[in-house]
Every structure is written in C-alpha cells, then in structure tokens.
Amino acid sequence: MTPARGWDQAVFRCGRCGTEHTATTEDDYLKAVGAHSDAHALWGRLNPIER
Ligand SMILES: [Zn+2]
C-alpha cells in the first residue's frame, strides 16, 4: 500500500447530521462517505422529511 503523497488524514463532516469521520486513507474516506450517503438514503425512506 502506498499512501498518496500529501495525504495525512481527512475529516469527513456531514452537512446533514453533523457526523464526523476521520479517515487515514483516501480509500477509507471514500468508503466512509459512501456508507454514510447510503445511511441517509435509508433514513430518508424510513423517516420521510416533511416539507
Ligand atoms: Zn449525515
């Protein structure tokens, strides 16, 4: 595994629920973002937001 140069760690902060996830690799970051997006999609279907 060769970490991308300059990649130390990144914090993903969700603008919808404020959840923060610190990722140490780009792969981890993308995975966390993807999983979180899926979670929101699921929550949205379970608890439709009234507008
Ligand atoms: Zn969120």
mmCIF file of the protein (N, C-alpha, C, O) and its ligand, coordinates in Angstrom:
data_MODEL
# 
_entry.id   MODEL 
# 
loop_
_entity.id 
_entity.type 
_entity.pdbx_number_of_molecules 
1 polymer     1 
2 non-polymer 1 
# 
_entity_poly.entity_id                      1 
_entity_poly.type                           'polypeptide(L)' 
_entity_poly.nstd_linkage                   no 
_entity_poly.nstd_monomer                   no 
_entity_poly.pdbx_seq_one_letter_code       MTPARGWDQAVFRCGRCGTEHTATTEDDYLKAVGAHSDAHALWGRLNPIER 
_entity_poly.pdbx_seq_one_letter_code_can   MTPARGWDQAVFRCGRCGTEHTATTEDDYLKAVGAHSDAHALWGRLNPIER 
_entity_poly.pdbx_strand_id                 A 
# 
loop_
_entity_poly_seq.entity_id 
_entity_poly_seq.num 
_entity_poly_seq.mon_id 
_entity_poly_seq.hetero 
1 1  MET n 
1 2  THR n 
1 3  PRO n 
1 4  ALA n 
1 5  ARG n 
1 6  GLY n 
1 7  TRP n 
1 8  ASP n 
1 9  GLN n 
1 10 ALA n 
1 11 VAL n 
1 12 PHE n 
1 13 ARG n 
1 14 CYS n 
1 15 GLY n 
1 16 ARG n 
1 17 CYS n 
1 18 GLY n 
1 19 THR n 
1 20 GLU n 
1 21 HIS n 
1 22 THR n 
1 23 ALA n 
1 24 THR n 
1 25 THR n 
1 26 GLU n 
1 27 ASP n 
1 28 ASP n 
1 29 TYR n 
1 30 LEU n 
1 31 LYS n 
1 32 ALA n 
1 33 VAL n 
1 34 GLY n 
1 35 ALA n 
1 36 HIS n 
1 37 SER n 
1 38 ASP n 
1 39 ALA n 
1 40 HIS n 
1 41 ALA n 
1 42 LEU n 
1 43 TRP n 
1 44 GLY n 
1 45 ARG n 
1 46 LEU n 
1 47 ASN n 
1 48 PRO n 
1 49 ILE n 
1 50 GLU n 
1 51 ARG n 
# 
loop_
_struct_asym.id 
_struct_asym.entity_id 
A 1 
B 2 
# 
loop_
_chem_comp.id 
_chem_comp.type 
_chem_comp.mon_nstd_flag 
ALA 'L-peptide linking' y 
ARG 'L-peptide linking' y 
ASN 'L-peptide linking' y 
ASP 'L-peptide linking' y 
CYS 'L-peptide linking' y 
GLN 'L-peptide linking' y 
GLU 'L-peptide linking' y 
GLY 'peptide linking'   y 
HIS 'L-peptide linking' y 
ILE 'L-peptide linking' y 
LEU 'L-peptide linking' y 
LYS 'L-peptide linking' y 
MET 'L-peptide linking' y 
PHE 'L-peptide linking' y 
PRO 'L-peptide linking' y 
SER 'L-peptide linking' y 
THR 'L-peptide linking' y 
TRP 'L-peptide linking' y 
TYR 'L-peptide linking' y 
VAL 'L-peptide linking' y 
ZN  non-polymer         . 
# 
_pdbx_entity_nonpoly.entity_id   2 
_pdbx_entity_nonpoly.name        ? 
_pdbx_entity_nonpoly.comp_id     ZN 
# 
_pdbx_nonpoly_scheme.asym_id         B 
_pdbx_nonpoly_scheme.entity_id       2 
_pdbx_nonpoly_scheme.mon_id          ZN 
_pdbx_nonpoly_scheme.ndb_seq_num     1 
_pdbx_nonpoly_scheme.pdb_seq_num     101 
_pdbx_nonpoly_scheme.auth_seq_num    101 
_pdbx_nonpoly_scheme.pdb_mon_id      ZN 
_pdbx_nonpoly_scheme.auth_mon_id     ZN 
_pdbx_nonpoly_scheme.pdb_strand_id   A 
_pdbx_nonpoly_scheme.pdb_ins_code    . 
# 
loop_
_atom_site.group_PDB 
_atom_site.id 
_atom_site.type_symbol 
_atom_site.label_atom_id 
_atom_site.label_alt_id 
_atom_site.label_comp_id 
_atom_site.label_asym_id 
_atom_site.label_entity_id 
_atom_site.label_seq_id 
_atom_site.pdbx_PDB_ins_code 
_atom_site.Cartn_x 
_atom_site.Cartn_y 
_atom_site.Cartn_z 
_atom_site.occupancy 
_atom_site.B_iso_or_equiv 
_atom_site.pdbx_formal_charge 
_atom_site.auth_seq_id 
_atom_site.auth_comp_id 
_atom_site.auth_asym_id 
_atom_site.auth_atom_id 
_atom_site.pdbx_PDB_model_num 
ATOM   1   N  N  . MET A 1 1  ? 0.841   -1.189 0.000  1.00 0.00 ? 1   MET A N  1 
ATOM   2   C  CA . MET A 1 1  ? 0.000   0.000  0.000  1.00 0.00 ? 1   MET A CA 1 
ATOM   3   C  C  . MET A 1 1  ? 0.881   1.245  0.000  1.00 0.00 ? 1   MET A C  1 
ATOM   4   O  O  . MET A 1 1  ? 1.760   1.380  0.851  1.00 0.00 ? 1   MET A O  1 
ATOM   5   N  N  . THR A 1 2  ? 0.661   2.128  -0.917 1.00 0.00 ? 2   THR A N  1 
ATOM   6   C  CA . THR A 1 2  ? 1.422   3.368  -0.969 1.00 0.00 ? 2   THR A CA 1 
ATOM   7   C  C  . THR A 1 2  ? 0.481   4.552  -0.843 1.00 0.00 ? 2   THR A C  1 
ATOM   8   O  O  . THR A 1 2  ? -0.204  4.929  -1.793 1.00 0.00 ? 2   THR A O  1 
ATOM   9   N  N  . PRO A 1 3  ? 0.461   5.127  0.341  1.00 0.00 ? 3   PRO A N  1 
ATOM   10  C  CA . PRO A 1 3  ? -0.398  6.284  0.564  1.00 0.00 ? 3   PRO A CA 1 
ATOM   11  C  C  . PRO A 1 3  ? -0.047  7.426  -0.380 1.00 0.00 ? 3   PRO A C  1 
ATOM   12  O  O  . PRO A 1 3  ? 1.122   7.685  -0.665 1.00 0.00 ? 3   PRO A O  1 
ATOM   13  N  N  . ALA A 1 4  ? -1.064  8.085  -0.844 1.00 0.00 ? 4   ALA A N  1 
ATOM   14  C  CA . ALA A 1 4  ? -0.820  9.202  -1.744 1.00 0.00 ? 4   ALA A CA 1 
ATOM   15  C  C  . ALA A 1 4  ? 0.015   10.265 -1.049 1.00 0.00 ? 4   ALA A C  1 
ATOM   16  O  O  . ALA A 1 4  ? -0.175  10.543 0.135  1.00 0.00 ? 4   ALA A O  1 
ATOM   17  N  N  . ARG A 1 5  ? 0.916   10.840 -1.778 1.00 0.00 ? 5   ARG A N  1 
ATOM   18  C  CA . ARG A 1 5  ? 1.775   11.871 -1.206 1.00 0.00 ? 5   ARG A CA 1 
ATOM   19  C  C  . ARG A 1 5  ? 0.936   13.063 -0.748 1.00 0.00 ? 5   ARG A C  1 
ATOM   20  O  O  . ARG A 1 5  ? 0.085   13.569 -1.479 1.00 0.00 ? 5   ARG A O  1 
ATOM   21  N  N  . GLY A 1 6  ? 1.199   13.481 0.454  1.00 0.00 ? 6   GLY A N  1 
ATOM   22  C  CA . GLY A 1 6  ? 0.461   14.629 0.974  1.00 0.00 ? 6   GLY A CA 1 
ATOM   23  C  C  . GLY A 1 6  ? -0.802  14.221 1.727  1.00 0.00 ? 6   GLY A C  1 
ATOM   24  O  O  . GLY A 1 6  ? -1.432  15.034 2.403  1.00 0.00 ? 6   GLY A O  1 
ATOM   25  N  N  . TRP A 1 7  ? -1.157  12.939 1.595  1.00 0.00 ? 7   TRP A N  1 
ATOM   26  C  CA . TRP A 1 7  ? -2.362  12.511 2.298  1.00 0.00 ? 7   TRP A CA 1 
ATOM   27  C  C  . TRP A 1 7  ? -1.983  12.132 3.719  1.00 0.00 ? 7   TRP A C  1 
ATOM   28  O  O  . TRP A 1 7  ? -1.272  11.150 3.935  1.00 0.00 ? 7   TRP A O  1 
ATOM   29  N  N  . ASP A 1 8  ? -2.449  12.897 4.675  1.00 0.00 ? 8   ASP A N  1 
ATOM   30  C  CA . ASP A 1 8  ? -2.201  12.576 6.069  1.00 0.00 ? 8   ASP A CA 1 
ATOM   31  C  C  . ASP A 1 8  ? -3.461  11.959 6.614  1.00 0.00 ? 8   ASP A C  1 
ATOM   32  O  O  . ASP A 1 8  ? -3.546  10.749 6.823  1.00 0.00 ? 8   ASP A O  1 
ATOM   33  N  N  . GLN A 1 9  ? -4.423  12.798 6.836  1.00 0.00 ? 9   GLN A N  1 
ATOM   34  C  CA . GLN A 1 9  ? -5.737  12.288 7.197  1.00 0.00 ? 9   GLN A CA 1 
ATOM   35  C  C  . GLN A 1 9  ? -6.761  13.350 6.844  1.00 0.00 ? 9   GLN A C  1 
ATOM   36  O  O  . GLN A 1 9  ? -6.445  14.535 6.735  1.00 0.00 ? 9   GLN A O  1 
ATOM   37  N  N  . ALA A 1 10 ? -7.977  12.904 6.671  1.00 0.00 ? 10  ALA A N  1 
ATOM   38  C  CA . ALA A 1 10 ? -9.021  13.843 6.296  1.00 0.00 ? 10  ALA A CA 1 
ATOM   39  C  C  . ALA A 1 10 ? -10.242 13.609 7.161  1.00 0.00 ? 10  ALA A C  1 
ATOM   40  O  O  . ALA A 1 10 ? -10.561 12.477 7.523  1.00 0.00 ? 10  ALA A O  1 
ATOM   41  N  N  . VAL A 1 11 ? -10.907 14.677 7.480  1.00 0.00 ? 11  VAL A N  1 
ATOM   42  C  CA . VAL A 1 11 ? -12.122 14.561 8.278  1.00 0.00 ? 11  VAL A CA 1 
ATOM   43  C  C  . VAL A 1 11 ? -13.317 14.814 7.380  1.00 0.00 ? 11  VAL A C  1 
ATOM   44  O  O  . VAL A 1 11 ? -13.449 15.860 6.745  1.00 0.00 ? 11  VAL A O  1 
ATOM   45  N  N  . PHE A 1 12 ? -14.167 13.829 7.356  1.00 0.00 ? 12  PHE A N  1 
ATOM   46  C  CA . PHE A 1 12 ? -15.414 13.982 6.616  1.00 0.00 ? 12  PHE A CA 1 
ATOM   47  C  C  . PHE A 1 12 ? -16.471 14.453 7.602  1.00 0.00 ? 12  PHE A C  1 
ATOM   48  O  O  . PHE A 1 12 ? -16.739 13.786 8.601  1.00 0.00 ? 12  PHE A O  1 
ATOM   49  N  N  . ARG A 1 13 ? -17.061 15.589 7.321  1.00 0.00 ? 13  ARG A N  1 
ATOM   50  C  CA . ARG A 1 13 ? -18.130 16.082 8.185  1.00 0.00 ? 13  ARG A CA 1 
ATOM   51  C  C  . ARG A 1 13 ? -19.399 16.193 7.366  1.00 0.00 ? 13  ARG A C  1 
ATOM   52  O  O  . ARG A 1 13 ? -19.441 16.874 6.341  1.00 0.00 ? 13  ARG A O  1 
ATOM   53  N  N  . CYS A 1 14 ? -20.424 15.518 7.831  1.00 0.00 ? 14  CYS A N  1 
ATOM   54  C  CA . CYS A 1 14 ? -21.688 15.516 7.111  1.00 0.00 ? 14  CYS A CA 1 
ATOM   55  C  C  . CYS A 1 14 ? -22.445 16.806 7.380  1.00 0.00 ? 14  CYS A C  1 
ATOM   56  O  O  . CYS A 1 14 ? -22.616 17.210 8.530  1.00 0.00 ? 14  CYS A O  1 
ATOM   57  N  N  . GLY A 1 15 ? -22.894 17.444 6.313  1.00 0.00 ? 15  GLY A N  1 
ATOM   58  C  CA . GLY A 1 15 ? -23.623 18.698 6.465  1.00 0.00 ? 15  GLY A CA 1 
ATOM   59  C  C  . GLY A 1 15 ? -25.070 18.496 6.864  1.00 0.00 ? 15  GLY A C  1 
ATOM   60  O  O  . GLY A 1 15 ? -25.774 19.455 7.181  1.00 0.00 ? 15  GLY A O  1 
ATOM   61  N  N  . ARG A 1 16 ? -25.515 17.250 6.849  1.00 0.00 ? 16  ARG A N  1 
ATOM   62  C  CA . ARG A 1 16 ? -26.919 16.988 7.149  1.00 0.00 ? 16  ARG A CA 1 
ATOM   63  C  C  . ARG A 1 16 ? -27.130 16.589 8.600  1.00 0.00 ? 16  ARG A C  1 
ATOM   64  O  O  . ARG A 1 16 ? -28.141 16.955 9.200  1.00 0.00 ? 16  ARG A O  1 
ATOM   65  N  N  . CYS A 1 17 ? -26.192 15.846 9.171  1.00 0.00 ? 17  CYS A N  1 
ATOM   66  C  CA . CYS A 1 17 ? -26.387 15.400 10.554 1.00 0.00 ? 17  CYS A CA 1 
ATOM   67  C  C  . CYS A 1 17 ? -25.209 15.753 11.445 1.00 0.00 ? 17  CYS A C  1 
ATOM   68  O  O  . CYS A 1 17 ? -25.267 15.544 12.656 1.00 0.00 ? 17  CYS A O  1 
ATOM   69  N  N  . GLY A 1 18 ? -24.127 16.292 10.857 1.00 0.00 ? 18  GLY A N  1 
ATOM   70  C  CA . GLY A 1 18 ? -23.005 16.728 11.684 1.00 0.00 ? 18  GLY A CA 1 
ATOM   71  C  C  . GLY A 1 18 ? -22.048 15.618 12.077 1.00 0.00 ? 18  GLY A C  1 
ATOM   72  O  O  . GLY A 1 18 ? -21.088 15.846 12.814 1.00 0.00 ? 18  GLY A O  1 
ATOM   73  N  N  . THR A 1 19 ? -22.309 14.426 11.587 1.00 0.00 ? 19  THR A N  1 
ATOM   74  C  CA . THR A 1 19 ? -21.413 13.320 11.901 1.00 0.00 ? 19  THR A CA 1 
ATOM   75  C  C  . THR A 1 19 ? -20.019 13.588 11.358 1.00 0.00 ? 19  THR A C  1 
ATOM   76  O  O  . THR A 1 19 ? -19.856 14.096 10.248 1.00 0.00 ? 19  THR A O  1 
ATOM   77  N  N  . GLU A 1 20 ? -19.014 13.237 12.160 1.00 0.00 ? 20  GLU A N  1 
ATOM   78  C  CA . GLU A 1 20 ? -17.646 13.398 11.698 1.00 0.00 ? 20  GLU A CA 1 
ATOM   79  C  C  . GLU A 1 20 ? -16.958 12.050 11.653 1.00 0.00 ? 20  GLU A C  1 
ATOM   80  O  O  . GLU A 1 20 ? -17.138 11.206 12.532 1.00 0.00 ? 20  GLU A O  1 
ATOM   81  N  N  . HIS A 1 21 ? -16.170 11.867 10.616 1.00 0.00 ? 21  HIS A N  1 
ATOM   82  C  CA . HIS A 1 21 ? -15.424 10.630 10.488 1.00 0.00 ? 21  HIS A CA 1 
ATOM   83  C  C  . HIS A 1 21 ? -14.016 10.970 10.036 1.00 0.00 ? 21  HIS A C  1 
ATOM   84  O  O  . HIS A 1 21 ? -13.817 11.593 8.994  1.00 0.00 ? 21  HIS A O  1 
ATOM   85  N  N  . THR A 1 22 ? -13.047 10.555 10.829 1.00 0.00 ? 22  THR A N  1 
ATOM   86  C  CA . THR A 1 22 ? -11.661 10.809 10.465 1.00 0.00 ? 22  THR A CA 1 
ATOM   87  C  C  . THR A 1 22 ? -11.105 9.621  9.713  1.00 0.00 ? 22  THR A C  1 
ATOM   88  O  O  . THR A 1 22 ? -11.056 8.505  10.230 1.00 0.00 ? 22  THR A O  1 
ATOM   89  N  N  . ALA A 1 23 ? -10.690 9.871  8.498  1.00 0.00 ? 23  ALA A N  1 
ATOM   90  C  CA . ALA A 1 23 ? -10.139 8.803  7.671  1.00 0.00 ? 23  ALA A CA 1 
ATOM   91  C  C  . ALA A 1 23 ? -8.641  9.008  7.523  1.00 0.00 ? 23  ALA A C  1 
ATOM   92  O  O  . ALA A 1 23 ? -8.158  10.133 7.389  1.00 0.00 ? 23  ALA A O  1 
ATOM   93  N  N  . THR A 1 24 ? -7.918  7.895  7.552  1.00 0.00 ? 24  THR A N  1 
ATOM   94  C  CA . THR A 1 24 ? -6.456  7.989  7.442  1.00 0.00 ? 24  THR A CA 1 
ATOM   95  C  C  . THR A 1 24 ? -5.979  7.636  6.050  1.00 0.00 ? 24  THR A C  1 
ATOM   96  O  O  . THR A 1 24 ? -4.810  7.822  5.713  1.00 0.00 ? 24  THR A O  1 
ATOM   97  N  N  . THR A 1 25 ? -6.897  7.124  5.243  1.00 0.00 ? 25  THR A N  1 
ATOM   98  C  CA . THR A 1 25 ? -6.522  6.826  3.858  1.00 0.00 ? 25  THR A CA 1 
ATOM   99  C  C  . THR A 1 25 ? -7.642  7.317  2.950  1.00 0.00 ? 25  THR A C  1 
ATOM   100 O  O  . THR A 1 25 ? -8.789  7.460  3.372  1.00 0.00 ? 25  THR A O  1 
ATOM   101 N  N  . GLU A 1 26 ? -7.293  7.567  1.717  1.00 0.00 ? 26  GLU A N  1 
ATOM   102 C  CA . GLU A 1 26 ? -8.301  8.053  0.776  1.00 0.00 ? 26  GLU A CA 1 
ATOM   103 C  C  . GLU A 1 26 ? -9.383  6.993  0.586  1.00 0.00 ? 26  GLU A C  1 
ATOM   104 O  O  . GLU A 1 26 ? -10.566 7.310  0.465  1.00 0.00 ? 26  GLU A O  1 
ATOM   105 N  N  . ASP A 1 27 ? -8.959  5.737  0.563  1.00 0.00 ? 27  ASP A N  1 
ATOM   106 C  CA . ASP A 1 27 ? -9.908  4.652  0.376  1.00 0.00 ? 27  ASP A CA 1 
ATOM   107 C  C  . ASP A 1 27 ? -10.905 4.618  1.529  1.00 0.00 ? 27  ASP A C  1 
ATOM   108 O  O  . ASP A 1 27 ? -12.107 4.450  1.325  1.00 0.00 ? 27  ASP A O  1 
ATOM   109 N  N  . ASP A 1 28 ? -10.385 4.781  2.737  1.00 0.00 ? 28  ASP A N  1 
ATOM   110 C  CA . ASP A 1 28 ? -11.229 4.784  3.928  1.00 0.00 ? 28  ASP A CA 1 
ATOM   111 C  C  . ASP A 1 28 ? -12.197 5.952  3.881  1.00 0.00 ? 28  ASP A C  1 
ATOM   112 O  O  . ASP A 1 28 ? -13.361 5.830  4.260  1.00 0.00 ? 28  ASP A O  1 
ATOM   113 N  N  . TYR A 1 29 ? -11.700 7.075  3.412  1.00 0.00 ? 29  TYR A N  1 
ATOM   114 C  CA . TYR A 1 29 ? -12.521 8.283  3.314  1.00 0.00 ? 29  TYR A CA 1 
ATOM   115 C  C  . TYR A 1 29 ? -13.693 8.066  2.363  1.00 0.00 ? 29  TYR A C  1 
ATOM   116 O  O  . TYR A 1 29 ? -14.845 8.349  2.692  1.00 0.00 ? 29  TYR A O  1 
ATOM   117 N  N  . LEU A 1 30 ? -13.371 7.561  1.187  1.00 0.00 ? 30  LEU A N  1 
ATOM   118 C  CA . LEU A 1 30 ? -14.415 7.338  0.182  1.00 0.00 ? 30  LEU A CA 1 
ATOM   119 C  C  . LEU A 1 30 ? -15.423 6.310  0.667  1.00 0.00 ? 30  LEU A C  1 
ATOM   120 O  O  . LEU A 1 30 ? -16.624 6.424  0.419  1.00 0.00 ? 30  LEU A O  1 
ATOM   121 N  N  . LYS A 1 31 ? -14.906 5.298  1.369  1.00 0.00 ? 31  LYS A N  1 
ATOM   122 C  CA . LYS A 1 31 ? -15.791 4.253  1.878  1.00 0.00 ? 31  LYS A CA 1 
ATOM   123 C  C  . LYS A 1 31 ? -16.738 4.828  2.923  1.00 0.00 ? 31  LYS A C  1 
ATOM   124 O  O  . LYS A 1 31 ? -17.929 4.516  2.938  1.00 0.00 ? 31  LYS A O  1 
ATOM   125 N  N  . ALA A 1 32 ? -16.197 5.666  3.790  1.00 0.00 ? 32  ALA A N  1 
ATOM   126 C  CA . ALA A 1 32 ? -16.999 6.260  4.854  1.00 0.00 ? 32  ALA A CA 1 
ATOM   127 C  C  . ALA A 1 32 ? -18.072 7.176  4.269  1.00 0.00 ? 32  ALA A C  1 
ATOM   128 O  O  . ALA A 1 32 ? -19.219 7.167  4.715  1.00 0.00 ? 32  ALA A O  1 
ATOM   129 N  N  . VAL A 1 33 ? -17.688 7.959  3.275  1.00 0.00 ? 33  VAL A N  1 
ATOM   130 C  CA . VAL A 1 33 ? -18.637 8.872  2.648  1.00 0.00 ? 33  VAL A CA 1 
ATOM   131 C  C  . VAL A 1 33 ? -19.745 8.082  1.954  1.00 0.00 ? 33  VAL A C  1 
ATOM   132 O  O  . VAL A 1 33 ? -20.925 8.418  2.053  1.00 0.00 ? 33  VAL A O  1 
ATOM   133 N  N  . GLY A 1 34 ? -19.342 7.039  1.260  1.00 0.00 ? 34  GLY A N  1 
ATOM   134 C  CA . GLY A 1 34 ? -20.320 6.226  0.542  1.00 0.00 ? 34  GLY A CA 1 
ATOM   135 C  C  . GLY A 1 34 ? -21.292 5.556  1.503  1.00 0.00 ? 34  GLY A C  1 
ATOM   136 O  O  . GLY A 1 34 ? -22.502 5.545  1.275  1.00 0.00 ? 34  GLY A O  1 
ATOM   137 N  N  . ALA A 1 35 ? -20.750 4.999  2.578  1.00 0.00 ? 35  ALA A N  1 
ATOM   138 C  CA . ALA A 1 35 ? -21.590 4.312  3.553  1.00 0.00 ? 35  ALA A CA 1 
ATOM   139 C  C  . ALA A 1 35 ? -22.538 5.299  4.217  1.00 0.00 ? 35  ALA A C  1 
ATOM   140 O  O  . ALA A 1 35 ? -23.698 4.980  4.477  1.00 0.00 ? 35  ALA A O  1 
ATOM   141 N  N  . HIS A 1 36 ? -22.042 6.491  4.487  1.00 0.00 ? 36  HIS A N  1 
ATOM   142 C  CA . HIS A 1 36 ? -22.869 7.490  5.152  1.00 0.00 ? 36  HIS A CA 1 
ATOM   143 C  C  . HIS A 1 36 ? -23.989 7.975  4.234  1.00 0.00 ? 36  HIS A C  1 
ATOM   144 O  O  . HIS A 1 36 ? -25.110 8.215  4.681  1.00 0.00 ? 36  HIS A O  1 
ATOM   145 N  N  . SER A 1 37 ? -23.673 8.115  2.958  1.00 0.00 ? 37  SER A N  1 
ATOM   146 C  CA . SER A 1 37 ? -24.696 8.523  1.997  1.00 0.00 ? 37  SER A CA 1 
ATOM   147 C  C  . SER A 1 37 ? -25.788 7.464  1.916  1.00 0.00 ? 37  SER A C  1 
ATOM   148 O  O  . SER A 1 37 ? -26.976 7.777  1.844  1.00 0.00 ? 37  SER A O  1 
ATOM   149 N  N  . ASP A 1 38 ? -25.361 6.203  1.929  1.00 0.00 ? 38  ASP A N  1 
ATOM   150 C  CA . ASP A 1 38 ? -26.332 5.115  1.893  1.00 0.00 ? 38  ASP A CA 1 
ATOM   151 C  C  . ASP A 1 38 ? -27.218 5.164  3.125  1.00 0.00 ? 38  ASP A C  1 
ATOM   152 O  O  . ASP A 1 38 ? -28.426 4.943  3.048  1.00 0.00 ? 38  ASP A O  1 
ATOM   153 N  N  . ALA A 1 39 ? -26.600 5.458  4.265  1.00 0.00 ? 39  ALA A N  1 
ATOM   154 C  CA . ALA A 1 39 ? -27.348 5.518  5.514  1.00 0.00 ? 39  ALA A CA 1 
ATOM   155 C  C  . ALA A 1 39 ? -28.406 6.611  5.448  1.00 0.00 ? 39  ALA A C  1 
ATOM   156 O  O  . ALA A 1 39 ? -29.538 6.412  5.890  1.00 0.00 ? 39  ALA A O  1 
ATOM   157 N  N  . HIS A 1 40 ? -28.041 7.757  4.901  1.00 0.00 ? 40  HIS A N  1 
ATOM   158 C  CA . HIS A 1 40 ? -29.005 8.853  4.791  1.00 0.00 ? 40  HIS A CA 1 
ATOM   159 C  C  . HIS A 1 40 ? -30.131 8.490  3.850  1.00 0.00 ? 40  HIS A C  1 
ATOM   160 O  O  . HIS A 1 40 ? -31.289 8.824  4.102  1.00 0.00 ? 40  HIS A O  1 
ATOM   161 N  N  . ALA A 1 41 ? -29.800 7.808  2.766  1.00 0.00 ? 41  ALA A N  1 
ATOM   162 C  CA . ALA A 1 41 ? -30.823 7.395  1.819  1.00 0.00 ? 41  ALA A CA 1 
ATOM   163 C  C  . ALA A 1 41 ? -31.811 6.465  2.511  1.00 0.00 ? 41  ALA A C  1 
ATOM   164 O  O  . ALA A 1 41 ? -33.020 6.537  2.294  1.00 0.00 ? 41  ALA A O  1 
ATOM   165 N  N  . LEU A 1 42 ? -31.266 5.595  3.346  1.00 0.00 ? 42  LEU A N  1 
ATOM   166 C  CA . LEU A 1 42 ? -32.110 4.643  4.062  1.00 0.00 ? 42  LEU A CA 1 
ATOM   167 C  C  . LEU A 1 42 ? -32.986 5.363  5.083  1.00 0.00 ? 42  LEU A C  1 
ATOM   168 O  O  . LEU A 1 42 ? -34.187 5.112  5.177  1.00 0.00 ? 42  LEU A O  1 
ATOM   169 N  N  . TRP A 1 43 ? -32.364 6.262  5.846  1.00 0.00 ? 43  TRP A N  1 
ATOM   170 C  CA . TRP A 1 43 ? -33.114 7.021  6.850  1.00 0.00 ? 43  TRP A CA 1 
ATOM   171 C  C  . TRP A 1 43 ? -34.214 7.835  6.184  1.00 0.00 ? 43  TRP A C  1 
ATOM   172 O  O  . TRP A 1 43 ? -35.318 7.959  6.713  1.00 0.00 ? 43  TRP A O  1 
ATOM   173 N  N  . GLY A 1 44 ? -33.897 8.387  5.018  1.00 0.00 ? 44  GLY A N  1 
ATOM   174 C  CA . GLY A 1 44 ? -34.867 9.204  4.307  1.00 0.00 ? 44  GLY A CA 1 
ATOM   175 C  C  . GLY A 1 44 ? -36.083 8.401  3.915  1.00 0.00 ? 44  GLY A C  1 
ATOM   176 O  O  . GLY A 1 44 ? -37.198 8.921  3.872  1.00 0.00 ? 44  GLY A O  1 
ATOM   177 N  N  . ARG A 1 45 ? -35.865 7.122  3.627  1.00 0.00 ? 45  ARG A N  1 
ATOM   178 C  CA . ARG A 1 45 ? -37.003 6.290  3.233  1.00 0.00 ? 45  ARG A CA 1 
ATOM   179 C  C  . ARG A 1 45 ? -37.793 5.844  4.450  1.00 0.00 ? 45  ARG A C  1 
ATOM   180 O  O  . ARG A 1 45 ? -39.012 5.685  4.390  1.00 0.00 ? 45  ARG A O  1 
ATOM   181 N  N  . LEU A 1 46 ? -37.085 5.644  5.556  1.00 0.00 ? 46  LEU A N  1 
ATOM   182 C  CA . LEU A 1 46 ? -37.772 5.210  6.782  1.00 0.00 ? 46  LEU A CA 1 
ATOM   183 C  C  . LEU A 1 46 ? -38.508 6.374  7.443  1.00 0.00 ? 46  LEU A C  1 
ATOM   184 O  O  . LEU A 1 46 ? -39.614 6.226  7.963  1.00 0.00 ? 46  LEU A O  1 
ATOM   185 N  N  . ASN A 1 47 ? -37.850 7.540  7.405  1.00 0.00 ? 47  ASN A N  1 
ATOM   186 C  CA . ASN A 1 47 ? -38.452 8.713  8.041  1.00 0.00 ? 47  ASN A CA 1 
ATOM   187 C  C  . ASN A 1 47 ? -38.480 9.874  7.049  1.00 0.00 ? 47  ASN A C  1 
ATOM   188 O  O  . ASN A 1 47 ? -37.623 10.758 7.068  1.00 0.00 ? 47  ASN A O  1 
ATOM   189 N  N  . PRO A 1 48 ? -39.475 9.843  6.198  1.00 0.00 ? 48  PRO A N  1 
ATOM   190 C  CA . PRO A 1 48 ? -39.583 10.924 5.196  1.00 0.00 ? 48  PRO A CA 1 
ATOM   191 C  C  . PRO A 1 48 ? -39.659 12.284 5.885  1.00 0.00 ? 48  PRO A C  1 
ATOM   192 O  O  . PRO A 1 48 ? -40.413 12.481 6.838  1.00 0.00 ? 48  PRO A O  1 
ATOM   193 N  N  . ILE A 1 49 ? -38.864 13.205 5.376  1.00 0.00 ? 49  ILE A N  1 
ATOM   194 C  CA . ILE A 1 49 ? -38.856 14.546 5.959  1.00 0.00 ? 49  ILE A CA 1 
ATOM   195 C  C  . ILE A 1 49 ? -40.051 15.336 5.437  1.00 0.00 ? 49  ILE A C  1 
ATOM   196 O  O  . ILE A 1 49 ? -40.276 15.413 4.229  1.00 0.00 ? 49  ILE A O  1 
ATOM   197 N  N  . GLU A 1 50 ? -40.799 15.912 6.340  1.00 0.00 ? 50  GLU A N  1 
ATOM   198 C  CA . GLU A 1 50 ? -41.957 16.691 5.940  1.00 0.00 ? 50  GLU A CA 1 
ATOM   199 C  C  . GLU A 1 50 ? -41.521 18.045 5.440  1.00 0.00 ? 50  GLU A C  1 
ATOM   200 O  O  . GLU A 1 50 ? -40.725 18.741 6.070  1.00 0.00 ? 50  GLU A O  1 
ATOM   201 N  N  . ARG A 1 51 ? -42.060 18.402 4.294  1.00 0.00 ? 51  ARG A N  1 
ATOM   202 C  CA . ARG A 1 51 ? -41.710 19.711 3.759  1.00 0.00 ? 51  ARG A CA 1 
ATOM   203 C  C  . ARG A 1 51 ? -42.972 20.427 3.319  1.00 0.00 ? 51  ARG A C  1 
ATOM   204 O  O  . ARG A 1 51 ? -42.903 21.557 2.834  1.00 0.00 ? 51  ARG A O  1 
HETATM 205 ZN ZN . ZN  B 2 .  ? -25.025 12.528 7.911  1.00 0.00 2 101 ZN  A ZN 1 
# 
